[in-house]
Amino acid sequence: MKILSPEVMRLLDKLYNLRGSDSVIFKEMESAHEKAEETKERTTKEKSALQEKITGLEADSKNLSEQGKKLIEVLKGIDKNAYETVIDRLHINFDPEALVEKLDSSLPETIEKVNEEIKASKEELVEVEEQMNSAITTIEEIGIRKDAAIANQDKLNEYFELALSGNINITRDSITSLLEQFGLSEEETREAAKILMFPEDALYDYDAKLKESEKKSISEVMQEAKKQEDAIIEDKKPVIEEKIEVTEVKEEPTEKKLDREDLIDLFNEIGLDYLDYTTSDLDQILEHFNEKVIRRNVNIFKENELNLDIFADHIDLLYDKELEAKMDRLLRIGKSALDIYLNPTVLTKYDYKNLDKAIILLQSSGLDPKKVPLMAY
């Protein structure tokens, strides 16, 4: 079998993902559908509660106005002197005139506040209804998009089956028109069309490896991958060392070394607690100091909402110039940021080239790197 290039492997991985039930397109639709359903359910409940609240407030406003007027009329018709003895002997605090004054001064203001609350609730109701209608529209649109995606996937699988059987007779324009529906880049679309039209160059070998891997257990594949990796490293050791030297020449010049006081000031600025680091830790960081790299690496974990204590436990990650590339490589194969945080050894064990090589070995063995636990890398 031919050794496929990493770029071709990645493209075929993507294409085969698009062919299956776990297609990223369907996953994204499912996620958007679930979010829209949650919004619809929430806003439906909020709409009902607001409508009930508005009905109650409108009843209160009406009753305040009607009952207030009646009470004022009743109080104005009472002659306090006609009940003077009872009021005096029973020590009753009853002054119709004072009550009328209070009603005249307070009732309009109270009614106004209730009316303002009604207005605010109605405005909130409009917003909730807009959210609910938007969610309903999204659900309907996703249904239409899903039907189209299923039709496109069926057509894609048909093209692959024709290509694998050696009977592909579809025009290049037809293939590229279909592939464009999957959100591939122009370069990916062009390369994918070539793979389908000339399956002997890559598709046959990839499909054969995939079917062969289905017969193997994960442990067997991991062992084979490890043996291949060790063999490659051993055979190409001088070449690797030479490449490392070239890479070092191209690296950005290290910024001037600062003292511990300056480093502590930087830590305080970017959110690291210098008390978590020993004196030797700080000296190690100063020895490899590059402010741009340190800020970038800390921001990577902040943006993914991960705890920065990982740097106290793994000092070298703080000044690792390849950290961003390694994180991006793992995220692109489907690993979550939290999974990487919980298994930091994968970041400290490999440089970018060897990490990429380990992933490619897994893919060439037919395994989905996303499904292989990081601790097994």
Beta strands, then each sheet from edge to edge (+ up, - down):
end
